[in-house]
Amino acid sequence: MSTSTISISNHNTTKYIHGYTTDEQDRLIKQSNFLEPYIYSNVDFSNCHHIIEVGCGVGAQIQLLLNRWPHLKITGVDISQAQIHRASEFLKPYIEAGRVSLYVSHDGELPLPDECFDGALICFVLEHAHNPLNVLKQIKRVMKSGSSLYCTEAFNAGVHTYPTCLAFQTYWEIFNRYQKELKGDPDVGLKLSNLALKAGFSEVNANCVPIYLDDRVKDTSRRINLIDWFIEAILSVAPALIAQDKITPYLIEEMKQELSWLKHNQDTVFVYPFQQIKAVK
Ligand SMILES: C[S@@+](CC[C@H](N)C(=O)[O-])C[C@H]1O[C@@H](n2cnc3c(N)ncnc32)[C@H](O)[C@@H]1O
């Protein structure tokens, strides 16, 4: 591990719905590239010098941020040693150049001094956190007064398909119930503004970032990529659900067939509405 990577807590026993396999870590890198146009259309760190990403995973967003704003220094924090280890390999040249530093933290407690960052990012993390309000309070503590936080989160209850996909609906219900069992919140996106206000942020602006597939999308490869991204994301939880007898492999096969069919049917409507806020300290 690089000397720029400091381990604050060696272990955490928190169960993370997607797990920390190499395949899952690769998926995060692939996903960040695919979702970049959606997530970053309203994000601007051009006036910042040193920003923090909480829940940085394997560093996929950090790489995108550095490509977009090459002058930035970025600190990444995650509760998982395995993620930070992978991130330290993935971002090695940037770490060696002194532009990236990585830390392992525990449950949102940031091992960093007050008011040292002039921007902050959270992306698909609060849905997994046991105490999302505390994560927001912690990130606010380390932000400078007047700086902005961008936070993008899931709102899984907002996912819709037309025609209705029954096997998918069954899987999705079990998936979301499992996330709640792990003390996460698959609909935290809907609560982002309220949570940010409770954490003490002001000027909270919210918008929906909808991934929308309907007949306006004529490009077949775009249709295929979109559904394939979604299938890959939700299937990352399938091995855990099968191992716990919550679903059968047969349900997975049925669901794959239903969702694959959506790619090639021009009547399809598929909506995945992320929620994003910008909030000022
Ligand atoms: C879906 S990944 C997103 C990673 C990265 N933000 C991205 O978009 O590629 C969620 C990450 O949040 C981390 N995580 C979960 N709860 C956390 C918490 N309370 N504080 C910090 N990280 C957390 C997980 O270990 C995982 O790496």
The ligand as a Gaussian input file, in Angstrom:
#p B3LYP/6-31G(d) Opt

LIG

0 1
 C      -21.485000       1.901000      -4.652000
 S      -19.914000       2.207000      -3.968000
 C      -19.597000       3.816000      -4.657000
 C      -18.140000       4.114000      -4.765000
 C      -17.818000       5.441000      -5.456000
 N      -18.433000       6.560000      -4.805000
 C      -18.271000       5.356000      -6.900000
 O      -19.254000       5.989000      -7.269000
 O      -17.595000       4.627000      -7.658000
 C      -20.251000       2.576000      -2.272000
 C      -18.994000       2.695000      -1.394000
 O      -19.370000       3.305000      -0.150000
 C      -18.608000       2.701000       0.892000
 N      -19.328000       3.003000       2.138000
 C      -20.469000       2.469000       2.596000
 N      -20.848000       3.068000       3.741000
 C      -19.926000       4.020000       3.998000
 C      -19.734000       4.992000       5.045000
 N      -20.587000       5.095000       6.061000
 N      -18.668000       5.827000       4.978000
 C      -17.786000       5.726000       3.959000
 N      -17.908000       4.811000       2.949000
 C      -18.948000       3.987000       2.969000
 C      -18.519000       1.242000       0.486000
 O      -17.437000       0.579000       1.120000
 C      -18.334000       1.370000      -1.035000
 O      -16.986000       1.424000      -1.384000

